[in-house]
Amino acid sequence: MEPIESLPQPAALDVLVARLGRWSAGRGPLYLLLAARLRRLIDEGVLPPGTLLPPDRRFATALAVGRTTVVAAYDALRQEGRLVRRQGSGTRVAPAALLARRLRSAGAEATAGADAGAGPGAGAPRVRETSNPLFLHLLEAPDDVILLSCAAPDRAPDALAEAYRSLELPVGDLGYHPAGLGALREAVAARYAARGVPTGPGQVLVTTGAQQALALLARLLLAPGDGVLVEAPTYPGALDLFREAAAVPLPVAVGPDGIDVAEAVRLMERHRPALAYVVARFQNPTGTVLSPLAGRRLVEAANALGVPLVEDEALADLAFDAGAPWTPLSAYGEVVAVGSLSKVVWGGLRIGWVRGPAPLIARLARLKALHDLGSDVPAQLAAARLLDGFGPVLAARVRTARAGHDHLRAELARLLPSWSCAPAAGGQTLWVRLPHGDGVSFAQLALRHGVAVLPGATADALGGSVRHLRLHFLAAPEVLTEAVRRLAAAWAEYTPGPEPVRAALHAITL
C-alpha cells in the first residue's frame, strides 16, 4: 500500500479509514481502540515515518466520533513516541517508529510504497496489498459483528458434502493441472454451449475463484498506465486488482438499465483502453441488468475497436424469475467471460473459470502455472460432480436468496423507512441510498453497533455513490432482522458531518 501522505486529499483520509478496519468493534474506550489500531499500522509499516495524519476534526467526522476521541488517541501515541504533534505542522508518524517498522516488517518498503517500476505516465501508484473493506473485514478475528459487507452463502449445500464423499481421486496422475481438470473444463464448456455459445474445453481455464480469474487477466493484459473501462459503481475487488497493475480506471456511470453504453462506446473510441470490465447481469453493486440490445451494441463496439471486453458472470445465474432469459455477452462476439461457483454454491468452494479464445486461455494457463501449478484437484472433482446435476442446487440457492431479499427489504421498510432501495431481480445485494450523510462515516458508526456494511464510495471510481450502502441478503432471517435492528439504532445516533463531496475511497478507486 502506498504511503498515506503520497495521496491527494481527501484520498489520504479515505485510505486511512479503510485501513483501520473494524477498529471500534472491541471492548474499551474508543480512544484506546483507535490508538491500538493506529499503533499496529505504524508498527507494520503501513504508516511510514513522516506520514502526515488527518487533522483532528476531519478524522473525527470520517470516523463518526467526537473530536476528543481522536485527540486522546493521538496523545496516547505521542506519549509512546510513535507520533509527533507540532503546532502548525500537524500530526506525523515519528522517525523513531522506523526501527519498529524494520524489526516487525522486513521488506515493508515494497508493500507500503508505490511501485518504483510503475514508470512514467502511470496514472495510479501500484499497490501490493488491499485497502478494500470488503476483504479487510474477512481478515479480522471472529467477533459479534454481523457481516453485511461480504456477499456469499454462509452455509454449503448438502450436495457439496455428498460430492466430496463420492470422490474418486485419479490414479497415475501427478495432480498438477494448471489449466484445470479436463472433466471440469468440459463441464463448464457444456454450460456455455447450452446457452448458445459454442465452447470447447480448450477455451476454458479453471481458476481458484473468480477473483483469481480477474487477477490473471489483469496481470496478462494490463501494464502500468493502461486505461481500464469500468462501471461506476462496480465490484470493488476488481478495482483493487486494476490498481495493483497500476492501471487507470476510466469510469462510466451505471443507470437503472445498466452501464451507459453510448458513453462507454465514446470512451472506448477516445481512449482505446487496454481492457473493459462489466457486470452485465445483476450488476455488482446496483443489481441492474443490461438489455440484450445494449449488450450487443457494447460487444460489437469493443470488438470493432479492438478493446478486450471482460464480462463478470459470477452472479448471472441468480435470477429470481427462473424463466427470465439470459444471453451471455459472449453470444454477440468475442468476449472473455469470468464465472464462479462461490456465489451459487459456497464461498469456500474456490472454483472459478475464464472462458475465452483458446490462444488467450493457453497464455493464462502458463501464467497460472507460474503462481500455483493449478487449483485444488478434489475441489475440481467435486465441482464437476455438482455441475452434472446443477439444477436443484441452483434452484435451492435462488429460493433462499429471494426469501432473504424480501425479508431484508421488509425489515428496512419497517425500521428504516427513510432509506430507499429498489427491489432486485436477482443477485445477492441491495443498493441502498441514505437520505442524508455519507456511507463511509455511517459505516464507522454501524461497526460500533455490530454491523459491517460496504460504503458505496468504495465501489465508485467516479467519486460518487457517497450516500449509498451495499447490503447483502444471504444471512438467515433472524440474522438479517438483528442486523437491521442494529443499523436502525446506529442511524438514530448518526449525526452527519458537512455535505459529502464526490470523493471515493481512493485506496480502492484511484
Buried (B, 14 or more C-beta within 10 A) or exposed (E): BBBBBBBEEBBBBBBBBBBBBBBBBEEEEBBBBBBBBBBBBBBBBBBBBBBBBBBBEBBBBBBBBEBEBBBBBBBBBBEBEBBBBEEEEEBBBBEEBBEBBEEEBEEBEEBBBBBEEBEEEBBBBBBBBBBBBBBBBBEBEEEEBBBBBBBBBEEBBEBBEEBBEEEEEEEEEEEEBBBBBBBBBBBBBBBBEEBEBEBEBBBBBBBBBBBBBBBBBBBBBBBBBBBBBBBBBBBBBBBBBBBBBBBBBBBBBBEEEBBBBEBBBEBBEEBEBBBBBBBBBBBBBBBBBBEBEBBBBBBEBBBEBEBBBBBBBBBBBBBBEEEEEBBBBBBBBBBBBBBBBBBBBBBEBBBBBBBBBEEBBBBBBEBBBEEEEBBBBEBBBBBBBBBEEBEEBBEBBBEBBBEBBBBBBBBBEEBBEEBBBBEBBBBBBBBBBBEEBBBBBBBBBBBBBBBBBBBBBBBBBBBBBBBBBBBBBBBEBEBBBBBBBBBBBBBEEBEBBEEBEEBBBBBBBB
